[in-house]
Amino acid sequence: MGRLLMEGLAKLQAAHPDKIKDVRGVGLMIGLEPVGDARALAAALLERGLVTSPTVTNVIRLVPPLIIDESHVAQALGVIGDAIAA
């Protein structure tokens, strides 16, 4: 699931290089570095029902439970895509 999530985030980064600076991580511990303040994107994600953990100002931690499946990954990628497109 970590590879699937990373691949999806990489596609979002390629589609929105002006919004996503970097995606990195290992397994299901993933860091999403948006362009600008990560807290603003984290708030937009929370409004859409996706709970994340922003670091000080520049990275959003995605640490889903290990029991997620493909439908959860797709749903999270949809929420992230919607939030960065807004």
C-alpha positions as CSV (number, residue, x, y, z in Angstrom):
1,M,0.0,0.0,0.0
2,G,2.9,2.3,0.7
3,R,4.2,2.0,-2.9
4,L,0.7,2.6,-4.2
5,L,0.3,5.7,-2.1
6,M,3.8,7.0,-3.1
7,E,3.0,6.4,-6.8
8,G,-0.3,8.3,-6.6
9,L,1.4,11.2,-4.8
10,A,4.2,11.3,-7.4
11,K,1.5,11.6,-10.1
12,L,-0.2,14.4,-8.2
13,Q,3.2,16.1,-7.8
14,A,3.9,15.8,-11.6
15,A,0.4,17.2,-12.3
16,H,0.8,20.0,-9.8
17,P,4.5,20.9,-9.5
18,D,3.4,24.4,-8.4
19,K,1.6,22.9,-5.3
20,I,3.8,19.9,-4.3
21,K,7.5,20.4,-3.8
22,D,8.5,16.9,-2.7
23,V,7.1,13.4,-1.7
24,R,9.3,11.1,0.3
25,G,9.0,8.3,2.7
26,V,9.4,4.6,3.5
27,G,6.5,2.1,3.5
28,L,3.4,3.9,4.8
29,M,5.4,6.7,6.5
30,I,5.2,9.4,3.9
31,G,6.1,13.1,3.9
32,L,4.4,15.4,1.5
33,E,6.1,18.8,1.2
34,P,3.8,21.4,-0.3
35,V,4.9,24.6,-1.8
36,G,4.1,27.1,1.0
37,D,2.8,26.5,4.5
38,A,2.0,22.8,5.1
39,R,-0.5,23.8,7.9
40,A,-2.8,25.4,5.3
41,L,-2.9,22.3,3.2
42,A,-3.3,20.1,6.4
43,A,-6.3,22.3,7.3
44,A,-7.8,21.9,3.9
45,L,-7.3,18.1,4.1
46,L,-8.9,18.0,7.5
47,E,-12.0,19.9,6.2
48,R,-12.3,17.2,3.6
49,G,-12.1,14.4,6.2
50,L,-8.4,13.4,5.9
51,V,-6.5,13.6,9.2
52,T,-2.8,14.4,8.7
53,S,0.1,15.5,10.9
54,P,1.8,18.7,9.7
55,T,5.3,19.3,11.0
56,V,6.4,22.8,12.0
57,T,5.6,24.5,8.7
58,N,6.8,22.6,5.6
59,V,5.9,18.9,5.7
60,I,2.6,16.9,6.1
61,R,3.0,13.4,7.5
62,L,0.9,10.7,6.1
63,V,0.9,7.7,8.5
64,P,-2.1,5.6,7.7
65,P,-2.9,2.5,9.7
66,L,-1.3,-0.7,8.3
67,I,-4.7,-2.2,7.6
68,I,-5.6,0.2,4.8
69,D,-6.5,-1.2,1.4
70,E,-6.5,0.1,-2.2
71,S,-9.9,1.8,-1.8
72,H,-8.6,3.8,1.2
73,V,-5.5,4.8,-0.8
74,A,-7.6,5.9,-3.7
75,Q,-9.9,7.8,-1.4
76,A,-7.0,9.6,0.3
77,L,-5.4,10.5,-3.1
78,G,-8.8,11.9,-4.3
79,V,-9.0,14.1,-1.2
80,I,-5.4,15.3,-1.6
81,G,-5.9,16.0,-5.3
82,D,-9.1,17.9,-4.5
83,A,-7.4,20.0,-1.8
84,I,-4.4,20.9,-3.9
85,A,-6.5,21.8,-6.9
86,A,-8.7,24.2,-4.9
